[in-house]
Amino acid sequence: MTNIRVPVAAIGMAAAAVLGASAPAVAVPAAPIPWPENCTDAQNGNGWTAQCTSGTGRYKATVICTPLGGGPDVFREPGSWTAIGEASYVFCPPLTSVRDGGILSTGT
């Protein structure tokens, strides 16, 4: 009895040829995701301001506040998203101070 050894890769390529999968794959570039662009943000007193001047989508300022008497940080953000070109503002609650801030954005 003779043992015949065929590499598994060869079997896979033969099966692909028989099934018609021999055509080269063509990569299709993904559509760009719309996002706010040219954004700036900065501390504004006891809060944070953010503004984006181009792109699409929406955004809002966010701020992290530290309680003056100690305790866990407080995270704040406005309830609604801001349209391109408009400023977004958020402020720390009383008896807290700004630790850091930034911008939240969405493509929708």
PDB file as gemmi writes it, atoms N, CA and C in Angstrom:
CRYST1    1.000    1.000    1.000  90.00  90.00  90.00 P 1                      
ATOM      1  N   MET A   1       0.847  -1.165   0.000  1.00  0.00           N  
ATOM      2  CA  MET A   1       0.000   0.000   0.000  1.00  0.00           C  
ATOM      3  C   MET A   1       0.895   1.231   0.000  1.00  0.00           C  
ATOM      4  N   THR A   2       0.630   2.229  -0.859  1.00  0.00           N  
ATOM      5  CA  THR A   2       1.427   3.421  -0.988  1.00  0.00           C  
ATOM      6  C   THR A   2       0.696   4.585  -0.306  1.00  0.00           C  
ATOM      7  N   ASN A   3       1.429   5.325   0.531  1.00  0.00           N  
ATOM      8  CA  ASN A   3       0.865   6.516   1.162  1.00  0.00           C  
ATOM      9  C   ASN A   3       1.130   7.722   0.281  1.00  0.00           C  
ATOM     10  N   ILE A   4       0.108   8.489  -0.014  1.00  0.00           N  
ATOM     11  CA  ILE A   4       0.246   9.698  -0.816  1.00  0.00           C  
ATOM     12  C   ILE A   4       0.020  10.893   0.114  1.00  0.00           C  
ATOM     13  N   ARG A   5       1.000  11.761   0.169  1.00  0.00           N  
ATOM     14  CA  ARG A   5       0.906  12.953   1.011  1.00  0.00           C  
ATOM     15  C   ARG A   5       0.783  14.187   0.132  1.00  0.00           C  
ATOM     16  N   VAL A   6      -0.277  14.926   0.355  1.00  0.00           N  
ATOM     17  CA  VAL A   6      -0.505  16.158  -0.384  1.00  0.00           C  
ATOM     18  C   VAL A   6      -0.641  17.274   0.656  1.00  0.00           C  
ATOM     19  N   PRO A   7       0.126  18.327   0.528  1.00  0.00           N  
ATOM     20  CA  PRO A   7      -0.007  19.425   1.490  1.00  0.00           C  
ATOM     21  C   PRO A   7      -1.439  19.959   1.537  1.00  0.00           C  
ATOM     22  N   VAL A   8      -1.880  20.319   2.737  1.00  0.00           N  
ATOM     23  CA  VAL A   8      -3.233  20.839   2.925  1.00  0.00           C  
ATOM     24  C   VAL A   8      -3.459  22.098   2.094  1.00  0.00           C  
ATOM     25  N   ALA A   9      -2.439  22.931   1.955  1.00  0.00           N  
ATOM     26  CA  ALA A   9      -2.582  24.151   1.156  1.00  0.00           C  
ATOM     27  C   ALA A   9      -2.900  23.822  -0.294  1.00  0.00           C  
ATOM     28  N   ALA A  10      -2.288  22.781  -0.828  1.00  0.00           N  
ATOM     29  CA  ALA A  10      -2.549  22.394  -2.214  1.00  0.00           C  
ATOM     30  C   ALA A  10      -3.990  21.954  -2.386  1.00  0.00           C  
ATOM     31  N   ILE A  11      -4.520  21.240  -1.412  1.00  0.00           N  
ATOM     32  CA  ILE A  11      -5.913  20.808  -1.486  1.00  0.00           C  
ATOM     33  C   ILE A  11      -6.843  22.020  -1.448  1.00  0.00           C  
ATOM     34  N   GLY A  12      -6.527  22.977  -0.583  1.00  0.00           N  
ATOM     35  CA  GLY A  12      -7.345  24.187  -0.476  1.00  0.00           C  
ATOM     36  C   GLY A  12      -7.342  24.974  -1.766  1.00  0.00           C  
ATOM     37  N   MET A  13      -6.164  25.111  -2.405  1.00  0.00           N  
ATOM     38  CA  MET A  13      -6.089  25.854  -3.663  1.00  0.00           C  
ATOM     39  C   MET A  13      -6.841  25.128  -4.769  1.00  0.00           C  
ATOM     40  N   ALA A  14      -6.762  23.815  -4.783  1.00  0.00           N  
ATOM     41  CA  ALA A  14      -7.480  23.047  -5.798  1.00  0.00           C  
ATOM     42  C   ALA A  14      -8.987  23.209  -5.614  1.00  0.00           C  
ATOM     43  N   ALA A  15      -9.441  23.172  -4.369  1.00  0.00           N  
ATOM     44  CA  ALA A  15     -10.871  23.344  -4.099  1.00  0.00           C  
ATOM     45  C   ALA A  15     -11.325  24.739  -4.510  1.00  0.00           C  
ATOM     46  N   ALA A  16     -10.513  25.750  -4.248  1.00  0.00           N  
ATOM     47  CA  ALA A  16     -10.872  27.118  -4.618  1.00  0.00           C  
ATOM     48  C   ALA A  16     -10.974  27.251  -6.132  1.00  0.00           C  
ATOM     49  N   ALA A  17     -10.073  26.599  -6.872  1.00  0.00           N  
ATOM     50  CA  ALA A  17     -10.105  26.668  -8.328  1.00  0.00           C  
ATOM     51  C   ALA A  17     -11.359  26.001  -8.874  1.00  0.00           C  
ATOM     52  N   VAL A  18     -11.733  24.866  -8.287  1.00  0.00           N  
ATOM     53  CA  VAL A  18     -12.915  24.145  -8.745  1.00  0.00           C  
ATOM     54  C   VAL A  18     -14.180  24.958  -8.454  1.00  0.00           C  
ATOM     55  N   LEU A  19     -14.192  25.634  -7.305  1.00  0.00           N  
ATOM     56  CA  LEU A  19     -15.380  26.388  -6.912  1.00  0.00           C  
ATOM     57  C   LEU A  19     -15.441  27.777  -7.538  1.00  0.00           C  
ATOM     58  N   GLY A  20     -14.449  28.134  -8.315  1.00  0.00           N  
ATOM     59  CA  GLY A  20     -14.485  29.425  -9.004  1.00  0.00           C  
ATOM     60  C   GLY A  20     -13.957  30.579  -8.170  1.00  0.00           C  
ATOM     61  N   ALA A  21     -13.190  30.303  -7.159  1.00  0.00           N  
ATOM     62  CA  ALA A  21     -12.660  31.359  -6.298  1.00  0.00           C  
ATOM     63  C   ALA A  21     -11.248  31.744  -6.706  1.00  0.00           C  
ATOM     64  N   SER A  22     -10.924  31.541  -7.960  1.00  0.00           N  
ATOM     65  CA  SER A  22      -9.569  31.841  -8.402  1.00  0.00           C  
ATOM     66  C   SER A  22      -9.382  33.302  -8.809  1.00  0.00           C  
ATOM     67  N   ALA A  23     -10.454  34.065  -8.928  1.00  0.00           N  
ATOM     68  CA  ALA A  23     -10.341  35.475  -9.297  1.00  0.00           C  
ATOM     69  C   ALA A  23      -9.728  36.253  -8.130  1.00  0.00           C  
ATOM     70  N   PRO A  24      -8.868  37.211  -8.436  1.00  0.00           N  
ATOM     71  CA  PRO A  24      -8.244  37.985  -7.357  1.00  0.00           C  
ATOM     72  C   PRO A  24      -9.287  38.838  -6.621  1.00  0.00           C  
ATOM     73  N   ALA A  25      -9.087  38.972  -5.325  1.00  0.00           N  
ATOM     74  CA  ALA A  25      -9.987  39.794  -4.514  1.00  0.00           C  
ATOM     75  C   ALA A  25      -9.700  41.269  -4.777  1.00  0.00           C  
ATOM     76  N   VAL A  26     -10.730  42.073  -4.783  1.00  0.00           N  
ATOM     77  CA  VAL A  26     -10.586  43.504  -5.011  1.00  0.00           C  
ATOM     78  C   VAL A  26     -11.004  44.228  -3.731  1.00  0.00           C  
ATOM     79  N   ALA A  27     -10.088  44.996  -3.186  1.00  0.00           N  
ATOM     80  CA  ALA A  27     -10.393  45.745  -1.969  1.00  0.00           C  
ATOM     81  C   ALA A  27     -11.198  46.989  -2.325  1.00  0.00           C  
ATOM     82  N   VAL A  28     -12.249  47.216  -1.570  1.00  0.00           N  
ATOM     83  CA  VAL A  28     -13.085  48.399  -1.762  1.00  0.00           C  
ATOM     84  C   VAL A  28     -12.814  49.336  -0.595  1.00  0.00           C  
ATOM     85  N   PRO A  29     -12.389  50.560  -0.871  1.00  0.00           N  
ATOM     86  CA  PRO A  29     -12.106  51.468   0.237  1.00  0.00           C  
ATOM     87  C   PRO A  29     -13.380  51.785   1.018  1.00  0.00           C  
ATOM     88  N   ALA A  30     -13.226  51.879   2.324  1.00  0.00           N  
ATOM     89  CA  ALA A  30     -14.361  52.203   3.187  1.00  0.00           C  
ATOM     90  C   ALA A  30     -14.761  53.664   2.982  1.00  0.00           C  
ATOM     91  N   ALA A  31     -16.040  53.919   3.110  1.00  0.00           N  
ATOM     92  CA  ALA A  31     -16.522  55.306   3.005  1.00  0.00           C  
ATOM     93  C   ALA A  31     -16.017  56.096   4.206  1.00  0.00           C  
ATOM     94  N   PRO A  32     -15.643  57.340   4.009  1.00  0.00           N  
ATOM     95  CA  PRO A  32     -15.157  58.134   5.135  1.00  0.00           C  
ATOM     96  C   PRO A  32     -16.262  58.363   6.163  1.00  0.00           C  
ATOM     97  N   ILE A  33     -15.881  58.312   7.411  1.00  0.00           N  
ATOM     98  CA  ILE A  33     -16.830  58.560   8.495  1.00  0.00           C  
ATOM     99  C   ILE A  33     -16.877  60.060   8.738  1.00  0.00           C  
ATOM    100  N   PRO A  34     -18.060  60.628   8.773  1.00  0.00           N  
ATOM    101  CA  PRO A  34     -18.150  62.074   8.995  1.00  0.00           C  
ATOM    102  C   PRO A  34     -17.879  62.419  10.459  1.00  0.00           C  
ATOM    103  N   TRP A  35     -16.957  63.303  10.696  1.00  0.00           N  
ATOM    104  CA  TRP A  35     -16.610  63.733  12.047  1.00  0.00           C  
ATOM    105  C   TRP A  35     -16.369  65.234  12.057  1.00  0.00           C  
ATOM    106  N   PRO A  36     -16.564  65.857  13.216  1.00  0.00           N  
ATOM    107  CA  PRO A  36     -16.174  67.256  13.347  1.00  0.00           C  
ATOM    108  C   PRO A  36     -14.661  67.398  13.161  1.00  0.00           C  
ATOM    109  N   GLU A  37     -14.233  68.507  12.582  1.00  0.00           N  
ATOM    110  CA  GLU A  37     -12.807  68.741  12.339  1.00  0.00           C  
ATOM    111  C   GLU A  37     -12.442  70.157  12.757  1.00  0.00           C  
ATOM    112  N   ASN A  38     -11.131  70.415  12.824  1.00  0.00           N  
ATOM    113  CA  ASN A  38     -10.600  71.723  13.227  1.00  0.00           C  
ATOM    114  C   ASN A  38     -11.212  72.173  14.554  1.00  0.00           C  
ATOM    115  N   CYS A  39     -11.081  71.313  15.551  1.00  0.00           N  
ATOM    116  CA  CYS A  39     -11.676  71.568  16.856  1.00  0.00           C  
ATOM    117  C   CYS A  39     -10.649  72.134  17.834  1.00  0.00           C  
ATOM    118  N   THR A  40     -11.123  73.012  18.691  1.00  0.00           N  
ATOM    119  CA  THR A  40     -10.304  73.553  19.769  1.00  0.00           C  
ATOM    120  C   THR A  40     -11.098  73.436  21.059  1.00  0.00           C  
ATOM    121  N   ASP A  41     -10.384  73.305  22.164  1.00  0.00           N  
ATOM    122  CA  ASP A  41     -11.035  73.276  23.462  1.00  0.00           C  
ATOM    123  C   ASP A  41     -10.093  73.871  24.490  1.00  0.00           C  
ATOM    124  N   ALA A  42     -10.666  74.432  25.556  1.00  0.00           N  
ATOM    125  CA  ALA A  42      -9.855  75.083  26.581  1.00  0.00           C  
ATOM    126  C   ALA A  42     -10.673  75.266  27.848  1.00  0.00           C  
ATOM    127  N   GLN A  43      -9.959  75.437  28.944  1.00  0.00           N  
ATOM    128  CA  GLN A  43     -10.623  75.747  30.201  1.00  0.00           C  
ATOM    129  C   GLN A  43     -11.256  77.126  30.103  1.00  0.00           C  
ATOM    130  N   ASN A  44     -12.440  77.258  30.682  1.00  0.00           N  
ATOM    131  CA  ASN A  44     -13.184  78.512  30.650  1.00  0.00           C  
ATOM    132  C   ASN A  44     -13.686  78.763  32.076  1.00  0.00           C  
ATOM    133  N   GLY A  45     -12.901  79.475  32.875  1.00  0.00           N  
ATOM    134  CA  GLY A  45     -13.266  79.682  34.271  1.00  0.00           C  
ATOM    135  C   GLY A  45     -13.336  78.353  35.000  1.00  0.00           C  
ATOM    136  N   ASN A  46     -14.486  78.050  35.602  1.00  0.00           N  
ATOM    137  CA  ASN A  46     -14.663  76.776  36.292  1.00  0.00           C  
ATOM    138  C   ASN A  46     -15.412  75.791  35.385  1.00  0.00           C  
ATOM    139  N   GLY A  47     -15.029  75.771  34.120  1.00  0.00           N  
ATOM    140  CA  GLY A  47     -15.654  74.869  33.162  1.00  0.00           C  
ATOM    141  C   GLY A  47     -14.774  74.671  31.949  1.00  0.00           C  
ATOM    142  N   TRP A  48     -15.398  74.241  30.857  1.00  0.00           N  
ATOM    143  CA  TRP A  48     -14.663  73.928  29.632  1.00  0.00           C  
ATOM    144  C   TRP A  48     -15.466  74.380  28.425  1.00  0.00           C  
ATOM    145  N   THR A  49     -14.779  74.821  27.377  1.00  0.00           N  
ATOM    146  CA  THR A  49     -15.396  75.243  26.125  1.00  0.00           C  
ATOM    147  C   THR A  49     -14.795  74.448  24.975  1.00  0.00           C  
ATOM    148  N   ALA A  50     -15.632  74.070  24.006  1.00  0.00           N  
ATOM    149  CA  ALA A  50     -15.157  73.366  22.816  1.00  0.00           C  
ATOM    150  C   ALA A  50     -15.857  73.947  21.590  1.00  0.00           C  
ATOM    151  N   GLN A  51     -15.123  73.990  20.461  1.00  0.00           N  
ATOM    152  CA  GLN A  51     -15.718  74.459  19.217  1.00  0.00           C  
ATOM    153  C   GLN A  51     -15.016  73.804  18.043  1.00  0.00           C  
ATOM    154  N   CYS A  52     -15.791  73.352  17.066  1.00  0.00           N  
ATOM    155  CA  CYS A  52     -15.272  72.779  15.827  1.00  0.00           C  
ATOM    156  C   CYS A  52     -15.771  73.649  14.676  1.00  0.00           C  
ATOM    157  N   THR A  53     -14.900  73.932  13.717  1.00  0.00           N  
ATOM    158  CA  THR A  53     -15.261  74.864  12.651  1.00  0.00           C  
ATOM    159  C   THR A  53     -15.525  74.215  11.299  1.00  0.00           C  
ATOM    160  N   SER A  54     -15.298  72.906  11.174  1.00  0.00           N  
ATOM    161  CA  SER A  54     -15.577  72.251   9.892  1.00  0.00           C  
ATOM    162  C   SER A  54     -15.873  70.780  10.119  1.00  0.00           C  
ATOM    163  N   GLY A  55     -16.144  70.087   9.020  1.00  0.00           N  
ATOM    164  CA  GLY A  55     -16.498  68.679   9.102  1.00  0.00           C  
ATOM    165  C   GLY A  55     -18.005  68.529   9.255  1.00  0.00           C  
ATOM    166  N   THR A  56     -18.416  67.334   9.629  1.00  0.00           N  
ATOM    167  CA  THR A  56     -19.834  67.065   9.854  1.00  0.00           C  
ATOM    168  C   THR A  56     -19.973  66.341  11.182  1.00  0.00           C  
ATOM    169  N   GLY A  57     -21.173  66.088  11.586  1.00  0.00           N  
ATOM    170  CA  GLY A  57     -21.412  65.452  12.867  1.00  0.00           C  
ATOM    171  C   GLY A  57     -21.688  66.493  13.938  1.00  0.00           C  
ATOM    172  N   ARG A  58     -21.554  66.082  15.182  1.00  0.00           N  
ATOM    173  CA  ARG A  58     -21.817  66.970  16.319  1.00  0.00           C  
ATOM    174  C   ARG A  58     -20.778  66.720  17.394  1.00  0.00           C  
ATOM    175  N   TYR A  59     -20.712  67.607  18.362  1.00  0.00           N  
ATOM    176  CA  TYR A  59     -19.718  67.510  19.433  1.00  0.00           C  
ATOM    177  C   TYR A  59     -20.231  68.218  20.670  1.00  0.00           C  
ATOM    178  N   LYS A  60     -19.533  68.021  21.790  1.00  0.00           N  
ATOM    179  CA  LYS A  60     -19.824  68.757  23.011  1.00  0.00           C  
ATOM    180  C   LYS A  60     -18.612  68.755  23.917  1.00  0.00           C  
ATOM    181  N   ALA A  61     -18.518  69.794  24.734  1.00  0.00           N  
ATOM    182  CA  ALA A  61     -17.426  69.899  25.696  1.00  0.00           C  
ATOM    183  C   ALA A  61     -17.678  68.917  26.833  1.00  0.00           C  
ATOM    184  N   THR A  62     -16.620  68.478  27.472  1.00  0.00           N  
ATOM    185  CA  THR A  62     -16.727  67.641  28.664  1.00  0.00           C  
ATOM    186  C   THR A  62     -15.696  68.126  29.665  1.00  0.00           C  
ATOM    187  N   VAL A  63     -15.995  67.972  30.949  1.00  0.00           N  
ATOM    188  CA  VAL A  63     -15.071  68.444  31.975  1.00  0.00           C  
ATOM    189  C   VAL A  63     -15.034  67.448  33.132  1.00  0.00           C  
ATOM    190  N   ILE A  64     -13.867  67.313  33.732  1.00  0.00           N  
ATOM    191  CA  ILE A  64     -13.679  66.497  34.930  1.00  0.00           C  
ATOM    192  C   ILE A  64     -13.418  67.474  36.073  1.00  0.00           C  
ATOM    193  N   CYS A  65     -14.213  67.370  37.125  1.00  0.00           N  
ATOM    194  CA  CYS A  65     -14.146  68.301  38.245  1.00  0.00           C  
ATOM    195  C   CYS A  65     -13.725  67.564  39.519  1.00  0.00           C  
ATOM    196  N   THR A  66     -12.866  68.200  40.297  1.00  0.00           N  
ATOM    197  CA  THR A  66     -12.396  67.635  41.560  1.00  0.00           C  
ATOM    198  C   THR A  66     -13.063  68.367  42.724  1.00  0.00           C  
ATOM    199  N   PRO A  67     -13.721  67.629  43.634  1.00  0.00           N  
ATOM    200  CA  PRO A  67     -14.331  68.277  44.794  1.00  0.00           C  
ATOM    201  C   PRO A  67     -13.274  68.938  45.676  1.00  0.00           C  
ATOM    202  N   LEU A  68     -13.544  70.149  46.133  1.00  0.00           N  
ATOM    203  CA  LEU A  68     -12.581  70.885  46.960  1.00  0.00           C  
ATOM    204  C   LEU A  68     -12.344  70.184  48.289  1.00  0.00           C  
ATOM    205  N   GLY A  69     -13.340  69.478  48.827  1.00  0.00           N  
ATOM    206  CA  GLY A  69     -13.202  68.795  50.106  1.00  0.00           C  
ATOM    207  C   GLY A  69     -12.749  67.352  49.975  1.00  0.00           C  
ATOM    208  N   GLY A  70     -12.337  66.942  48.777  1.00  0.00           N  
ATOM    209  CA  GLY A  70     -11.933  65.551  48.541  1.00  0.00           C  
ATOM    210  C   GLY A  70     -13.104  64.723  48.047  1.00  0.00           C  
ATOM    211  N   GLY A  71     -12.823  63.517  47.652  1.00  0.00           N  
ATOM    212  CA  GLY A  71     -13.855  62.619  47.126  1.00  0.00           C  
ATOM    213  C   GLY A  71     -13.614  62.325  45.657  1.00  0.00           C  
ATOM    214  N   PRO A  72     -14.487  61.514  45.081  1.00  0.00           N  
ATOM    215  CA  PRO A  72     -14.318  61.123  43.673  1.00  0.00           C  
ATOM    216  C   PRO A  72     -14.566  62.295  42.723  1.00  0.00           C  
ATOM    217  N   ASP A  73     -13.880  62.250  41.588  1.00  0.00           N  
ATOM    218  CA  ASP A  73     -14.068  63.273  40.559  1.00  0.00           C  
ATOM    219  C   ASP A  73     -15.490  63.231  40.020  1.00  0.00           C  
ATOM    220  N   VAL A  74     -15.923  64.369  39.490  1.00  0.00           N  
ATOM    221  CA  VAL A  74     -17.251  64.511  38.901  1.00  0.00           C  
ATOM    222  C   VAL A  74     -17.061  64.752  37.404  1.00  0.00           C  
ATOM    223  N   PHE A  75     -17.748  63.989  36.577  1.00  0.00           N  
ATOM    224  CA  PHE A  75     -17.677  64.135  35.121  1.00  0.00           C  
ATOM    225  C   PHE A  75     -18.943  64.839  34.649  1.00  0.00           C  
ATOM    226  N   ARG A  76     -18.776  65.912  33.876  1.00  0.00           N  
ATOM    227  CA  ARG A  76     -19.924  66.684  33.394  1.00  0.00           C  
ATOM    228  C   ARG A  76     -19.853  66.842  31.885  1.00  0.00           C  
ATOM    229  N   GLU A  77     -21.035  66.888  31.260  1.00  0.00           N  
ATOM    230  CA  GLU A  77     -21.159  67.196  29.836  1.00  0.00           C  
ATOM    231  C   GLU A  77     -22.541  67.781  29.598  1.00  0.00           C  
ATOM    232  N   PRO A  78     -22.702  68.618  28.570  1.00  0.00           N  
ATOM    233  CA  PRO A  78     -24.027  69.172  28.274  1.00  0.00           C  
ATOM    234  C   PRO A  78     -24.997  68.062  27.875  1.00  0.00           C  
ATOM    235  N   GLY A  79     -26.281  68.323  28.035  1.00  0.00           N  
ATOM    236  CA  GLY A  79     -27.295  67.336  27.674  1.00  0.00           C  
ATOM    237  C   GLY A  79     -27.476  67.170  26.172  1.00  0.00           C  
ATOM    238  N   SER A  80     -27.131  68.185  25.400  1.00  0.00           N  
ATOM    239  CA  SER A  80     -27.358  68.104  23.954  1.00  0.00           C  
ATOM    240  C   SER A  80     -26.047  68.301  23.183  1.00  0.00           C  
ATOM    241  N   TRP A  81     -26.036  67.764  21.958  1.00  0.00           N  
ATOM    242  CA  TRP A  81     -24.889  67.901  21.074  1.00  0.00           C  
ATOM    243  C   TRP A  81     -24.913  69.280  20.426  1.00  0.00           C  
ATOM    244  N   THR A  82     -23.733  69.756  19.999  1.00  0.00           N  
ATOM    245  CA  THR A  82     -23.585  71.079  19.391  1.00  0.00           C  
ATOM    246  C   THR A  82     -23.305  70.937  17.902  1.00  0.00           C  
ATOM    247  N   ALA A  83     -23.877  71.822  17.091  1.00  0.00           N  
ATOM    248  CA  ALA A  83     -23.667  71.817  15.641  1.00  0.00           C  
ATOM    249  C   ALA A  83     -22.323  72.465  15.299  1.00  0.00           C  
ATOM    250  N   ILE A  84     -21.775  72.104  14.132  1.00  0.00           N  
ATOM    251  CA  ILE A  84     -20.514  72.657  13.645  1.00  0.00           C  
ATOM    252  C   ILE A  84     -20.585  74.179  13.638  1.00  0.00           C  
ATOM    253  N   GLY A  85     -19.543  74.815  14.175  1.00  0.00           N  
ATOM    254  CA  GLY A  85     -19.459  76.266  14.186  1.00  0.00           C  
ATOM    255  C   GLY A  85     -19.940  76.910  15.472  1.00  0.00           C  
ATOM    256  N   GLU A  86     -20.710  76.194  16.275  1.00  0.00           N  
ATOM    257  CA  GLU A  86     -21.213  76.746  17.528  1.00  0.00           C  
ATOM    258  C   GLU A  86     -20.305  76.316  18.683  1.00  0.00           C  
ATOM    259  N   ALA A  87     -20.284  77.100  19.750  1.00  0.00           N  
ATOM    260  CA  ALA A  87     -19.478  76.771  20.925  1.00  0.00           C  
ATOM    261  C   ALA A  87     -20.294  75.914  21.892  1.00  0.00           C  
ATOM    262  N   SER A  88     -19.622  74.965  22.530  1.00  0.00           N  
ATOM    263  CA  SER A  88     -20.227  74.120  23.546  1.00  0.00           C  
ATOM    264  C   SER A  88     -19.597  74.474  24.887  1.00  0.00           C  
ATOM    265  N   TYR A  89     -20.420  74.656  25.912  1.00  0.00           N  
ATOM    266  CA  TYR A  89     -19.934  75.020  27.238  1.00  0.00           C  
ATOM    267  C   TYR A  89     -20.424  74.013  28.271  1.00  0.00           C  
ATOM    268  N   VAL A  90     -19.578  73.737  29.257  1.00  0.00           N  
ATOM    269  CA  VAL A  90     -19.972  72.908  30.397  1.00  0.00           C  
ATOM    270  C   VAL A  90     -19.207  73.421  31.614  1.00  0.00           C  
ATOM    271  N   PHE A  91     -19.863  73.383  32.777  1.00  0.00           N  
ATOM    272  CA  PHE A  91     -19.241  73.936  33.977  1.00  0.00           C  
ATOM    273  C   PHE A  91     -19.272  72.935  35.124  1.00  0.00           C  
ATOM    274  N   CYS A  92     -18.300  73.058  36.006  1.00  0.00           N  
ATOM    275  CA  CYS A  92     -18.235  72.220  37.194  1.00  0.00           C  
ATOM    276  C   CYS A  92     -19.291  72.683  38.194  1.00  0.00           C  
ATOM    277  N   PRO A  93     -19.811  71.762  39.011  1.00  0.00           N  
ATOM    278  CA  PRO A  93     -20.771  72.159  40.040  1.00  0.00           C  
ATOM    279  C   PRO A  93     -20.078  72.959  41.151  1.00  0.00           C  
ATOM    280  N   PRO A  94     -20.851  73.623  42.004  1.00  0.00           N  
ATOM    281  CA  PRO A  94     -20.255  74.371  43.118  1.00  0.00           C  
ATOM    282  C   PRO A  94     -19.366  73.468  43.984  1.00  0.00           C  
ATOM    283  N   LEU A  95     -18.382  74.061  44.613  1.00  0.00           N  
ATOM    284  CA  LEU A  95     -17.441  73.390  45.510  1.00  0.00           C  
ATOM    285  C   LEU A  95     -16.576  72.346  44.807  1.00  0.00           C  
ATOM    286  N   THR A  96     -16.373  72.531  43.494  1.00  0.00           N  
ATOM    287  CA  THR A  96     -15.437  71.701  42.731  1.00  0.00           C  
ATOM    288  C   THR A  96     -14.576  72.611  41.877  1.00  0.00           C  
ATOM    289  N   SER A  97     -13.474  72.071  41.381  1.00  0.00           N  
ATOM    290  CA  SER A  97     -12.619  72.828  40.463  1.00  0.00           C  
ATOM    291  C   SER A  97     -12.261  71.949  39.267  1.00  0.00           C  
ATOM    292  N   VAL A  98     -11.906  72.582  38.170  1.00  0.00           N  
ATOM    293  CA  VAL A  98     -11.567  71.866  36.930  1.00  0.00           C  
ATOM    294  C   VAL A  98     -10.264  71.087  37.115  1.00  0.00           C  
ATOM    295  N   ARG A  99     -10.301  69.802  36.781  1.00  0.00           N  
ATOM    296  CA  ARG A  99      -9.085  68.994  36.725  1.00  0.00           C  
ATOM    297  C   ARG A  99      -8.614  68.857  35.280  1.00  0.00           C  
ATOM    298  N   ASP A 100      -9.569  68.628  34.364  1.00  0.00           N  
ATOM    299  CA  ASP A 100      -9.235  68.441  32.948  1.00  0.00           C  
ATOM    300  C   ASP A 100     -10.521  68.532  32.142  1.00  0.00           C  
ATOM    301  N   GLY A 101     -10.397  68.583  30.835  1.00  0.00           N  
ATOM    302  CA  GLY A 101     -11.579  68.634  29.971  1.00  0.00           C  
ATOM    303  C   GLY A 101     -11.221  68.225  28.563  1.00  0.00           C  
ATOM    304  N   GLY A 102     -12.208  68.226  27.690  1.00  0.00           N  
ATOM    305  CA  GLY A 102     -11.969  67.834  26.304  1.00  0.00           C  
ATOM    306  C   GLY A 102     -13.225  67.926  25.466  1.00  0.00           C  
ATOM    307  N   ILE A 103     -13.229  67.162  24.378  1.00  0.00           N  
ATOM    308  CA  ILE A 103     -14.334  67.178  23.422  1.00  0.00           C  
ATOM    309  C   ILE A 103     -14.840  65.752  23.214  1.00  0.00           C  
ATOM    310  N   LEU A 104     -16.146  65.587  23.241  1.00  0.00           N  
ATOM    311  CA  LEU A 104     -16.789  64.344  22.827  1.00  0.00           C  
ATOM    312  C   LEU A 104     -17.362  64.603  21.448  1.00  0.00           C  
ATOM    313  N   SER A 105     -17.220  63.665  20.510  1.00  0.00           N  
ATOM    314  CA  SER A 105     -17.758  63.888  19.159  1.00  0.00           C  
ATOM    315  C   SER A 105     -18.474  62.652  18.664  1.00  0.00           C  
ATOM    316  N   THR A 106     -19.371  62.892  17.731  1.00  0.00           N  
ATOM    317  CA  THR A 106     -20.109  61.805  17.091  1.00  0.00           C  
ATOM    318  C   THR A 106     -20.228  62.127  15.606  1.00  0.00           C  
ATOM    319  N   GLY A 107     -20.274  61.100  14.803  1.00  0.00           N  
ATOM    320  CA  GLY A 107     -20.385  61.300  13.363  1.00  0.00           C  
ATOM    321  C   GLY A 107     -21.817  61.449  12.903  1.00  0.00           C  
ATOM    322  N   THR A 108     -22.770  61.394  13.800  1.00  0.00           N  
ATOM    323  CA  THR A 108     -24.177  61.494  13.396  1.00  0.00           C  
ATOM    324  C   THR A 108     -24.820  62.740  13.918  1.00  0.00           C  
TER     325      THR A 108                                                      
END                                                                             
